[in-house]
């Protein structure tokens, strides 16, 4: 079966910015998280995937289909939630449903009503009176009501409180597990990405530096902490971001399995400890290494 | 479920799943031809990636602990429990090695540790 998302050597040029050589593959029923600092090109990438802007090179395929000729077929199979949901402010959910449902062939009013109920949204209130969280929930209800097979989400949880964020993330996990929904999402909130992603892609300065299964990424990257005198010069050359502290030192490795043997003795003596890093630590290492 | 995973544990998640299933087999909690929970069940229950669970099950199959019947699920293989016990003894040895090395600087040696272990055993 064709991957829901397959991108090869995608390129987009602006006067002051180049997005280049972007290759990504997302399998059915998987969630891929895209991480990068501001201005790395995450939103540009997502706009290219949605054909909101034109590419200057490379290949974008969704379910094996291509823009522009298959645009309608593609859009019927994907749901999109952008960072700033746009609605007619003076209208209600009832009106909005009538309006947006006409864009999709597979619109399911029953599913939409069940999401409105699940999210506890009011049918008759004007959208201008909605909170940010309610608007995002409405965006998700709309994005999910034509039975999409792929969701493309640009910073869907930014600006939301932890309760709503968790609700949205659990919904994504549930739909992935039960309906094999595939999700491609970008976020600054790396805790959220960590929670839901099967694969992680790192983007810095318009390039993809890493795309990897999350488990393998987390198994490779570790922070190692050394008591004073326990860090040998040989091991030090194999670490990044080494910090000397009063009672010892710490550094980050991106290849722990290879380093483990050299650390074994120190770990047995209790002079060396290994910690997990988080996705932010990896991002900071990548940005500093550029 | 007899599997727990921790995101704080430095061991990779697939390794944690693998180790705990091997432990359950070694301890006799899982017997020959017992059915393992499905990959989907483990994924949903532990809220971890399906890739993680698939990797753990593939490694278990590769290492000869389980077999998979297409459409039926994964099952525990006929296993030599004595060999598993030897493996467990090896990991106990590693823990003891660490215990000895980390206590050497306090002049606490093997004789002290053996005496303590005997005391604990008598108390129980």
Boltz contact constraints between the chains, C-beta under 6 A:
constraints:
  - contact:
      token1: [A, 177]
      token2: [B, 44]
      max_distance: 6.0
  - contact:
      token1: [A, 198]
      token2: [B, 49]
      max_distance: 6.0
  - contact:
      token1: [A, 198]
      token2: [B, 51]
      max_distance: 6.0
  - contact:
      token1: [A, 213]
      token2: [B, 51]
      max_distance: 6.0
  - contact:
      token1: [A, 215]
      token2: [B, 12]
      max_distance: 6.0
  - contact:
      token1: [A, 215]
      token2: [B, 13]
      max_distance: 6.0
  - contact:
      token1: [A, 215]
      token2: [B, 14]
      max_distance: 6.0
  - contact:
      token1: [A, 215]
      token2: [B, 52]
      max_distance: 6.0
  - contact:
      token1: [A, 219]
      token2: [B, 12]
      max_distance: 6.0
  - contact:
      token1: [A, 268]
      token2: [B, 97]
      max_distance: 6.0
  - contact:
      token1: [A, 268]
      token2: [B, 98]
      max_distance: 6.0
  - contact:
      token1: [A, 268]
      token2: [B, 101]
      max_distance: 6.0
  - contact:
      token1: [A, 269]
      token2: [B, 101]
      max_distance: 6.0
  - contact:
      token1: [A, 269]
      token2: [B, 102]
      max_distance: 6.0
  - contact:
      token1: [A, 270]
      token2: [B, 102]
      max_distance: 6.0
  - contact:
      token1: [A, 274]
      token2: [B, 10]
      max_distance: 6.0
  - contact:
      token1: [A, 276]
      token2: [B, 10]
      max_distance: 6.0
